């Protein structure tokens, strides 16, 4: 995840870290905490750039690009 987000043209300058917060062998589930840092004063920053769907789609696009 660190490589995906730090190299992202859209999010790379805001990305700080990714930490695993939960892992389950039974269900193959991993939860990560992503840390971003940016100016909230920019109009639309939180609503657009830091939108959870947008952040997920950056990861999704990276997975599609690898296929």
N, C-alpha and C positions, 0 to 999 in steps of 0.2 A: 504493500500500500504506500509505503514511503516513496518508492520510486515512481509510482503512478501519479501521485499528487504533487510531488516536488517537481516533476518534469512537465506537468500540465501547463499549457499556455494560459489557460483561464484561471487556474488556482495556484500555480506554483509559487507566485510571490507572496501568497497569503498562508500557505501551508507551513505548519511548524512541526507536528509530530503525529504518530499513530501508535497507540498502545492497545495491546490485547487486554481486555477486562474480564472476559469469560470464555472458557473453552469446554466443550463437552464431546468426549469421544463417542458417547452413545448416539447422539443425534448429528454428529459432524457439524456442530454449530460453534461459531466463533463470533463474539461481539468485540468491536473495536471502538475506541474513543479517538476521534480525530480532532486535532487542535489547529485552528486557523486564527490568524491575527490580521486585522484590517481596520480601516477607518469606517466607523459606523456613520460618520457625518455625511458621507457621499450618498446622494439621493439614490435610492434603489439598491444600495449595496447589500443590505441584509435580505431584502425581499427577492432579489435576483441572483446575485453571485453566491450568497450563502444559503440559498434555498436547498433544503435536503434533497429534493428531486434532481436539481442541477448537479449536486455533489455526487449522487448515486449514478447519474448518467455519465459523468466523467469516468468513473470506474467501469461502467457497463461498456462504454465505447472502447476503452482500453482492452477489455476482454474480447470484444468483437474484432478489433484490429489484430489481435494475436492469432485468431482463427484463420 
